[in-house]
């Protein structure tokens, strides 16, 4: 499949250019983000590079710094998994501190297949490679082939309705003694078994019953509903998002600590994202590197330094592949300790 990207320019530059405009726009969207079906109003959508990006590895090669220990095949030939984040929901998936891509709001709006206020484990809900020609499967989303995703979505819809009208509270479809009182946000063995059971049920019925009766419209969450539920989860979560950590030389700094699984998941159609390149990508981001090695050409075995160097390599490869300049596709630093302006231009 394919993804997004960014460019870099000297952080000391004061001239107005494309990279500066991108930084300003992203920080503005991040601050103003709110629950909305319009991705531009919802916040900033990011995809973290992980071991599923095998199509990217094939196009750019392992030398680009991409993880190559994948066991899920060519997942991104089908879907792009990402998160929408803003100042109220400053959470996103990150694998070992790897960098990633910022997707344009226009591309997200056209490519969005479904969304969840949790990690939906979309990697185990893939479809046949010709899913566009079938009406039985939508990758990563509720459909005949992925009917195991439906009970949890129904529970989420019921919780949202209950929060709006407590007098109408009733058990959601798919509820049972095992799910009653269970948080809809945690993805564990029970949720994985639901997904797997749904796939098995579809396979059995598909082979034995040519004439099946299925819902014409499968239940799903709108982007607005996803973000509303995500906000409810964050508001009720006892996790602390910040902690103080004493620094060297008597310094103290705020260190952002994202609770596990706190991010949402948006599933995009990879073929649509591909068709919208290069404009589908607004930037490549990397996390701040706190290792001293990052300031000396990244000569370190630390995970932070490796991720930092990998993001720089990916950015350089993408610029060559898409024939873009660093002003058109900048390389940015994403620092979630700054909820006013988390994006800034990466140092040259």
C-alpha positions as a Markdown table, in Angstrom:
| # | Residue | x | y | z |
|---|---|---|---|---|
| 1 | Unk | 0.0 | 0.0 | 0.0 |
| 2 | Unk | 1.1 | 3.5 | 0.5 |
| 3 | Unk | 1.0 | 6.4 | 2.9 |
| 4 | Unk | 1.8 | 10.0 | 3.6 |
| 5 | Unk | 4.8 | 12.2 | 4.1 |
| 6 | Unk | 6.6 | 15.3 | 5.1 |
| 7 | Unk | 9.6 | 17.5 | 4.4 |
| 8 | Unk | 12.1 | 19.3 | 6.4 |
| 9 | Unk | 13.6 | 22.8 | 6.4 |
| 10 | Unk | 16.1 | 24.5 | 8.7 |
| 11 | Unk | 14.5 | 25.2 | 12.0 |
| 12 | Unk | 16.2 | 28.5 | 12.2 |
| 13 | Unk | 14.7 | 29.8 | 9.0 |
| 14 | Unk | 12.3 | 32.8 | 9.3 |
| 15 | Unk | 11.2 | 33.0 | 5.8 |
| 16 | Unk | 7.6 | 32.0 | 4.9 |
| 17 | Unk | 7.5 | 28.8 | 2.9 |
| 18 | Unk | 5.4 | 25.7 | 2.4 |
| 19 | Unk | 6.8 | 23.9 | 5.4 |
| 20 | Unk | 6.0 | 26.8 | 7.7 |
| 21 | Unk | 2.5 | 26.9 | 6.4 |
| 22 | Unk | 2.0 | 23.2 | 7.0 |
| 23 | Unk | 3.2 | 23.5 | 10.6 |
| 24 | Unk | 0.9 | 26.4 | 11.3 |
| 25 | Unk | -2.1 | 24.6 | 9.7 |
| 26 | Unk | -1.5 | 21.4 | 11.6 |
| 27 | Unk | -1.1 | 23.1 | 15.0 |
| 28 | Unk | -4.3 | 25.1 | 14.3 |
| 29 | Unk | -6.3 | 22.0 | 13.4 |
| 30 | Unk | -4.9 | 20.2 | 16.5 |
| 31 | Unk | -6.0 | 23.0 | 18.9 |
| 32 | Unk | -9.4 | 23.4 | 17.3 |
| 33 | Unk | -10.2 | 19.8 | 16.9 |
| 34 | Unk | -13.6 | 18.6 | 18.1 |
| 35 | Unk | -16.0 | 15.7 | 17.4 |
| 36 | Unk | -17.0 | 16.0 | 13.8 |
| 37 | Unk | -17.7 | 13.9 | 10.7 |
| 38 | Unk | -15.4 | 16.4 | 8.8 |
| 39 | Unk | -11.7 | 15.3 | 9.4 |
| 40 | Unk | -10.6 | 18.9 | 8.9 |
| 41 | Unk | -12.7 | 19.9 | 11.9 |
| 42 | Unk | -11.9 | 16.7 | 13.9 |
| 43 | Unk | -8.1 | 17.4 | 14.3 |
| 44 | Unk | -5.0 | 15.9 | 12.8 |
| 45 | Unk | -4.9 | 12.3 | 11.4 |
| 46 | Unk | -1.6 | 10.4 | 11.7 |
| 47 | Unk | -0.3 | 7.0 | 10.8 |
| 48 | Unk | 2.6 | 5.5 | 12.7 |
| 49 | Unk | 5.0 | 3.3 | 10.7 |
| 50 | Unk | 4.8 | -0.2 | 12.0 |
| 51 | Unk | 5.6 | -3.8 | 10.9 |
| 52 | Unk | 2.5 | -3.9 | 8.7 |
| 53 | Unk | 3.8 | -1.4 | 6.2 |
| 54 | Unk | 5.2 | -4.0 | 3.8 |
| 55 | Unk | 4.1 | -2.3 | 0.7 |
| 56 | Unk | 6.1 | 0.7 | 1.8 |
| 57 | Unk | 9.1 | -1.5 | 2.4 |
| 58 | Unk | 8.8 | -3.0 | -1.1 |
| 59 | Unk | 8.7 | 0.4 | -2.7 |
| 60 | Unk | 11.4 | 2.2 | -0.7 |
| 61 | Unk | 13.4 | -0.8 | 0.4 |
| 62 | Unk | 14.7 | -1.8 | 3.9 |
| 63 | Unk | 17.4 | 0.9 | 3.6 |
| 64 | Unk | 14.7 | 3.5 | 4.2 |
| 65 | Unk | 14.7 | 2.6 | 7.8 |
| 66 | Unk | 11.3 | 0.8 | 7.8 |
| 67 | Unk | 10.7 | -2.1 | 10.2 |
| 68 | Unk | 10.9 | -5.4 | 8.3 |
| 69 | Unk | 9.9 | -7.9 | 10.9 |
| 70 | Unk | 6.4 | -8.2 | 9.5 |
| 71 | Unk | 4.3 | -11.3 | 9.8 |
| 72 | Unk | 1.0 | -9.9 | 8.5 |
| 73 | Unk | 1.8 | -9.8 | 4.8 |
| 74 | Unk | 0.7 | -6.9 | 2.6 |
| 75 | Unk | -1.9 | -5.5 | 4.9 |
| 76 | Unk | -1.5 | -2.0 | 3.6 |
| 77 | Unk | -2.3 | -3.1 | 0.1 |
| 78 | Unk | -5.8 | -2.9 | 1.6 |
| 79 | Unk | -6.1 | -0.5 | 4.4 |
| 80 | Unk | -4.3 | 2.3 | 6.3 |
| 81 | Unk | -4.8 | 2.3 | 10.1 |
| 82 | Unk | -4.5 | 5.7 | 11.7 |
| 83 | Unk | -5.7 | 7.9 | 14.5 |
| 84 | Unk | -7.3 | 11.3 | 14.7 |
| 85 | Unk | -5.9 | 13.5 | 17.5 |
| 86 | Unk | -6.4 | 16.9 | 18.9 |
| 87 | Unk | -5.8 | 18.9 | 22.1 |
| 88 | Unk | -8.6 | 17.1 | 23.9 |
| 89 | Unk | -7.6 | 13.7 | 22.6 |
| 90 | Unk | -3.8 | 13.8 | 22.2 |
| 91 | Unk | -3.4 | 10.1 | 21.6 |
| 92 | Unk | -2.1 | 8.0 | 18.7 |
| 93 | Unk | -0.7 | 4.6 | 18.1 |
| 94 | Unk | 3.1 | 4.5 | 18.3 |
| 95 | Unk | 5.2 | 1.4 | 17.8 |
| 96 | Unk | 8.5 | 1.7 | 19.7 |
| 97 | Unk | 8.6 | 5.4 | 19.2 |
| 98 | Unk | 8.6 | 5.1 | 15.4 |
| 99 | Unk | 7.8 | 8.1 | 13.3 |
| 100 | Unk | 5.0 | 8.3 | 10.8 |
| 101 | Unk | 2.9 | 10.3 | 8.4 |
| 102 | Unk | 0.3 | 13.1 | 8.5 |
| 103 | Unk | -2.6 | 12.5 | 6.1 |
| 104 | Unk | -4.5 | 15.4 | 4.5 |
| 105 | Unk | -8.0 | 15.9 | 5.7 |
| 106 | Unk | -9.3 | 15.7 | 2.1 |
| 107 | Unk | -7.7 | 12.3 | 1.6 |
| 108 | Unk | -9.1 | 11.0 | 4.9 |
| 109 | Unk | -12.6 | 12.2 | 4.1 |
| 110 | Unk | -12.5 | 10.3 | 0.8 |
| 111 | Unk | -10.8 | 7.1 | 2.0 |
| 112 | Unk | -12.4 | 6.6 | 5.4 |
| 113 | Unk | -14.1 | 3.2 | 5.7 |
| 114 | Unk | -14.9 | 3.1 | 9.4 |
| 115 | Unk | -13.7 | 4.3 | 12.8 |
| 116 | Unk | -13.5 | 3.1 | 16.4 |
| 117 | Unk | -12.8 | 4.8 | 19.8 |
| 118 | Unk | -10.4 | 1.9 | 20.5 |
| 119 | Unk | -7.7 | -0.2 | 18.8 |
| 120 | Unk | -9.9 | -2.5 | 16.7 |
| 121 | Unk | -7.2 | -4.9 | 15.8 |
| 122 | Unk | -8.0 | -4.3 | 12.1 |
| 123 | Unk | -5.0 | -6.4 | 11.1 |
| 124 | Unk | -7.0 | -9.5 | 11.8 |
| 125 | Unk | -10.0 | -8.3 | 9.8 |
| 126 | Unk | -8.5 | -8.3 | 6.3 |
| 127 | Unk | -10.4 | -9.2 | 3.2 |
| 128 | Unk | -9.6 | -11.0 | -0.1 |
| 129 | Unk | -7.4 | -8.9 | -2.3 |
| 130 | Unk | -10.3 | -8.2 | -4.6 |
| 131 | Unk | -12.6 | -6.8 | -1.8 |
| 132 | Unk | -13.8 | -4.0 | -4.0 |
| 133 | Unk | -15.5 | -6.5 | -6.3 |
| 134 | Unk | -17.3 | -8.2 | -3.4 |
| 135 | Unk | -20.2 | -7.1 | -1.3 |
| 136 | Unk | -19.3 | -9.4 | 1.6 |
| 137 | Unk | -16.2 | -7.8 | 3.1 |
| 138 | Unk | -15.0 | -4.3 | 4.0 |
| 139 | Unk | -11.4 | -4.5 | 5.4 |
| 140 | Unk | -11.2 | -3.7 | 9.1 |
| 141 | Unk | -14.9 | -2.8 | 9.2 |
| 142 | Unk | -18.3 | -4.4 | 10.1 |
| 143 | Unk | -19.4 | -6.5 | 7.2 |
| 144 | Unk | -20.5 | -10.1 | 6.5 |
| 145 | Unk | -16.9 | -11.4 | 6.6 |
| 146 | Unk | -16.1 | -9.3 | 9.6 |
| 147 | Unk | -19.4 | -9.7 | 11.5 |
| 148 | Unk | -17.4 | -10.4 | 14.7 |
| 149 | Unk | -16.8 | -6.6 | 14.9 |
| 150 | Unk | -20.6 | -6.0 | 15.1 |
| 151 | Unk | -21.4 | -6.9 | 18.8 |
| 152 | Unk | -18.8 | -4.5 | 20.1 |
| 153 | Unk | -20.0 | -1.7 | 17.8 |
| 154 | Unk | -23.5 | -2.3 | 19.0 |
| 155 | Unk | -22.4 | -2.1 | 22.6 |
| 156 | Unk | -20.8 | 1.2 | 21.8 |
| 157 | Unk | -23.8 | 2.6 | 20.1 |
| 158 | Unk | -26.0 | 1.5 | 23.1 |
| 159 | Unk | -23.6 | 3.2 | 25.5 |
| 160 | Unk | -23.7 | 6.4 | 23.5 |
| 161 | Unk | -27.5 | 6.4 | 23.4 |
| 162 | Unk | -27.7 | 5.6 | 27.1 |
| 163 | Unk | -25.4 | 8.6 | 27.8 |
| 164 | Unk | -27.8 | 10.9 | 25.9 |
| 165 | Unk | -31.1 | 9.4 | 27.2 |
| 166 | Unk | -30.6 | 7.4 | 30.5 |
| 167 | Unk | -34.3 | 6.5 | 30.5 |
| 168 | Unk | -33.7 | 4.6 | 27.3 |
| 169 | Unk | -30.8 | 2.5 | 28.6 |
| 170 | Unk | -31.2 | -1.1 | 27.6 |
| 171 | Unk | -28.8 | -4.0 | 26.8 |
| 172 | Unk | -27.1 | -3.7 | 23.5 |
| 173 | Unk | -27.3 | -6.3 | 20.8 |
| 174 | Unk | -24.6 | -8.8 | 21.5 |
| 175 | Unk | -24.6 | -8.2 | 25.3 |
| 176 | Unk | -24.3 | -11.1 | 27.6 |
| 177 | Unk | -23.4 | -11.7 | 31.3 |
| 178 | Unk | -19.8 | -11.7 | 30.1 |
| 179 | Unk | -20.1 | -8.3 | 28.4 |
| 180 | Unk | -22.4 | -6.5 | 30.9 |
| 181 | Unk | -20.4 | -4.0 | 32.8 |
| 182 | Unk | -17.4 | -4.6 | 30.7 |
| 183 | Unk | -15.6 | -1.6 | 29.3 |
| 184 | Unk | -16.1 | -1.3 | 25.5 |
| 185 | Unk | -12.6 | 0.3 | 25.2 |
| 186 | Unk | -10.2 | -2.4 | 26.2 |
| 187 | Unk | -9.2 | -4.8 | 23.4 |
| 188 | Unk | -8.3 | -8.1 | 24.9 |
| 189 | Unk | -8.7 | -11.9 | 24.4 |
| 190 | Unk | -12.6 | -11.6 | 24.6 |
| 191 | Unk | -12.8 | -9.1 | 21.8 |
| 192 | Unk | -10.3 | -11.0 | 19.7 |
| 193 | Unk | -12.4 | -14.2 | 20.2 |
| 194 | Unk | -15.5 | -12.3 | 19.0 |
| 195 | Unk | -13.7 | -11.2 | 15.8 |
| 196 | Unk | -12.4 | -14.7 | 15.2 |
| 197 | Unk | -15.8 | -16.3 | 15.8 |
| 198 | Unk | -17.5 | -14.0 | 13.4 |
| 199 | Unk | -15.0 | -14.9 | 10.7 |
| 200 | Unk | -15.5 | -18.6 | 11.3 |
| 201 | Unk | -19.3 | -18.2 | 11.2 |
| 202 | Unk | -19.1 | -16.4 | 7.9 |
| 203 | Unk | -16.9 | -19.1 | 6.4 |
| 204 | Unk | -19.3 | -21.8 | 7.5 |
| 205 | Unk | -22.4 | -20.1 | 6.3 |
| 206 | Unk | -20.7 | -18.9 | 3.1 |
| 207 | Unk | -19.9 | -22.5 | 2.2 |
| 208 | Unk | -23.2 | -24.1 | 3.2 |
| 209 | Unk | -25.9 | -21.5 | 2.5 |
| 210 | Unk | -25.7 | -19.8 | -0.9 |
| 211 | Unk | -28.8 | -17.8 | -0.2 |
| 212 | Unk | -28.1 | -15.8 | 2.9 |
| 213 | Unk | -30.1 | -13.0 | 4.4 |
| 214 | Unk | -27.8 | -10.3 | 5.8 |
| 215 | Unk | -28.4 | -6.7 | 6.9 |
| 216 | Unk | -28.2 | -4.3 | 4.0 |
| 217 | Unk | -26.5 | -1.8 | 6.2 |
| 218 | Unk | -24.0 | -3.0 | 8.9 |
| 219 | Unk | -23.9 | -1.0 | 12.1 |
| 220 | Unk | -20.9 | 1.4 | 12.3 |
| 221 | Unk | -19.8 | 4.4 | 14.2 |
| 222 | Unk | -19.6 | 7.8 | 12.5 |
| 223 | Unk | -16.4 | 9.8 | 13.1 |
| 224 | Unk | -18.4 | 12.1 | 15.4 |
| 225 | Unk | -19.7 | 9.2 | 17.4 |
| 226 | Unk | -16.2 | 7.7 | 17.6 |
| 227 | Unk | -14.8 | 10.9 | 19.0 |
| 228 | Unk | -17.7 | 11.4 | 21.4 |
| 229 | Unk | -17.2 | 7.9 | 22.9 |
| 230 | Unk | -13.4 | 8.4 | 23.0 |
| 231 | Unk | -13.9 | 11.7 | 25.0 |
| 232 | Unk | -16.2 | 9.8 | 27.4 |
| 233 | Unk | -13.5 | 7.2 | 27.9 |
| 234 | Unk | -10.8 | 9.7 | 28.5 |
| 235 | Unk | -12.9 | 11.7 | 30.9 |
| 236 | Unk | -13.7 | 8.6 | 33.0 |
| 237 | Unk | -10.2 | 7.1 | 32.8 |
| 238 | Unk | -8.2 | 7.2 | 36.0 |
| 239 | Unk | -4.9 | 7.2 | 34.1 |
| 240 | Unk | -2.7 | 10.2 | 34.6 |
| 241 | Unk | -1.5 | 11.7 | 31.3 |
| 242 | Unk | 1.4 | 13.6 | 32.7 |
| 243 | Unk | 4.1 | 12.8 | 35.2 |
| 244 | Unk | 7.0 | 14.8 | 36.5 |
| 245 | Unk | 10.4 | 13.4 | 35.9 |
| 246 | Unk | 13.6 | 14.8 | 37.3 |
| 247 | Unk | 16.1 | 15.6 | 34.6 |
| 248 | Unk | 19.9 | 15.8 | 34.8 |
| 249 | Unk | 21.6 | 18.9 | 36.2 |
| 250 | Unk | 18.7 | 19.7 | 38.5 |
| 251 | Unk | 16.3 | 20.2 | 35.6 |
| 252 | Unk | 12.7 | 19.0 | 35.7 |
| 253 | Unk | 10.5 | 18.6 | 32.7 |
| 254 | Unk | 7.1 | 17.3 | 31.8 |
| 255 | Unk | 7.2 | 14.0 | 30.2 |
| 256 | Unk | 4.1 | 12.9 | 28.3 |
| 257 | Unk | 2.9 | 9.4 | 29.2 |
| 258 | Unk | 0.2 | 7.9 | 27.0 |
| 259 | Unk | -1.8 | 5.2 | 28.8 |
| 260 | Unk | -1.8 | 1.9 | 26.8 |
| 261 | Unk | -4.5 | 1.6 | 24.2 |
| 262 | Unk | -5.8 | 5.1 | 24.7 |
| 263 | Unk | -5.9 | 6.0 | 21.0 |
| 264 | Unk | -8.7 | 5.7 | 18.5 |
| 265 | Unk | -8.5 | 3.9 | 15.1 |
| 266 | Unk | -9.6 | 5.1 | 11.7 |
| 267 | Unk | -9.5 | 2.6 | 8.9 |
| 268 | Unk | -8.8 | 4.0 | 5.4 |
| 269 | Unk | -9.0 | 2.4 | 2.0 |
| 270 | Unk | -5.4 | 2.1 | 0.9 |
| 271 | Unk | -6.2 | 2.2 | -2.8 |
| 272 | Unk | -8.0 | 5.5 | -2.4 |
| 273 | Unk | -5.0 | 6.9 | -0.4 |
| 274 | Unk | -2.7 | 5.7 | -3.2 |
| 275 | Unk | -4.7 | 7.3 | -5.9 |
| 276 | Unk | -4.5 | 10.7 | -4.1 |
| 277 | Unk | -0.7 | 10.8 | -3.7 |
| 278 | Unk | 1.3 | 12.9 | -3.4 |
| 279 | Unk | -1.3 | 15.3 | -2.0 |
| 280 | Unk | -2.6 | 12.7 | 0.4 |
| 281 | Unk | 0.5 | 13.3 | 2.5 |
| 282 | Unk | 1.0 | 16.5 | 4.4 |
| 283 | Unk | 4.2 | 15.6 | 6.3 |
| 284 | Unk | 6.4 | 13.0 | 7.9 |
| 285 | Unk | 6.8 | 13.2 | 11.6 |
| 286 | Unk | 9.3 | 11.9 | 14.1 |
| 287 | Unk | 9.2 | 11.9 | 17.9 |
| 288 | Unk | 11.6 | 14.0 | 19.9 |
| 289 | Unk | 14.8 | 12.2 | 20.6 |
| 290 | Unk | 16.0 | 12.6 | 24.1 |
| 291 | Unk | 19.1 | 10.6 | 23.7 |
| 292 | Unk | 22.4 | 12.6 | 23.3 |
| 293 | Unk | 23.2 | 10.4 | 20.4 |
| 294 | Unk | 20.6 | 12.0 | 18.3 |
| 295 | Unk | 22.5 | 15.2 | 18.4 |
| 296 | Unk | 25.6 | 13.4 | 17.1 |
| 297 | Unk | 24.3 | 11.9 | 13.9 |
| 298 | Unk | 22.3 | 9.2 | 15.7 |
| 299 | Unk | 25.2 | 7.0 | 16.5 |
| 300 | Unk | 23.5 | 5.0 | 19.2 |
| 301 | Unk | 21.8 | 1.7 | 19.7 |
| 302 | Unk | 19.0 | 3.3 | 21.8 |
| 303 | Unk | 15.5 | 2.8 | 20.6 |
| 304 | Unk | 14.9 | 6.5 | 20.5 |
| 305 | Unk | 17.9 | 7.2 | 18.3 |
| 306 | Unk | 17.1 | 4.4 | 16.0 |
| 307 | Unk | 13.5 | 5.6 | 15.5 |
| 308 | Unk | 14.8 | 9.1 | 15.0 |
| 309 | Unk | 17.3 | 8.0 | 12.3 |
| 310 | Unk | 14.6 | 5.8 | 10.7 |
| 311 | Unk | 12.2 | 8.7 | 10.3 |
| 312 | Unk | 14.8 | 10.8 | 8.6 |
| 313 | Unk | 15.6 | 8.0 | 6.2 |
| 314 | Unk | 12.0 | 7.4 | 5.4 |
| 315 | Unk | 11.5 | 11.1 | 4.7 |
| 316 | Unk | 14.4 | 11.3 | 2.4 |
| 317 | Unk | 13.3 | 8.2 | 0.5 |
| 318 | Unk | 9.7 | 9.5 | 0.1 |
| 319 | Unk | 10.9 | 12.8 | -1.2 |
| 320 | Unk | 12.8 | 10.9 | -4.0 |
| 321 | Unk | 10.0 | 8.5 | -4.7 |
| 322 | Unk | 7.3 | 11.2 | -4.9 |
| 323 | Unk | 9.6 | 13.8 | -6.5 |
| 324 | Unk | 8.7 | 16.4 | -3.9 |
| 325 | Unk | 10.7 | 19.1 | -2.2 |
| 326 | Unk | 11.3 | 19.4 | 1.6 |
| 327 | Unk | 9.1 | 22.5 | 1.5 |
| 328 | Unk | 6.2 | 20.6 | -0.2 |
| 329 | Unk | 6.5 | 17.6 | 2.1 |
| 330 | Unk | 8.3 | 18.6 | 5.3 |
| 331 | Unk | 9.8 | 16.5 | 8.1 |
| 332 | Unk | 8.4 | 17.6 | 11.4 |
| 333 | Unk | 8.9 | 16.9 | 15.1 |
| 334 | Unk | 5.8 | 15.8 | 17.0 |
| 335 | Unk | 6.1 | 16.7 | 20.7 |
| 336 | Unk | 3.0 | 15.8 | 22.6 |
| 337 | Unk | 4.3 | 17.6 | 25.7 |
| 338 | Unk | 3.2 | 20.7 | 23.9 |
| 339 | Unk | -0.6 | 20.7 | 23.4 |
| 340 | Unk | -0.6 | 24.2 | 22.0 |
| 341 | Unk | 1.9 | 23.6 | 19.1 |
| 342 | Unk | 2.9 | 19.9 | 19.0 |
| 343 | Unk | 4.3 | 20.1 | 15.5 |
| 344 | Unk | 7.4 | 22.0 | 14.6 |
| 345 | Unk | 9.9 | 21.8 | 11.8 |
| 346 | Unk | 12.7 | 19.3 | 12.4 |
| 347 | Unk | 16.2 | 20.6 | 12.7 |
| 348 | Unk | 18.2 | 20.2 | 9.5 |
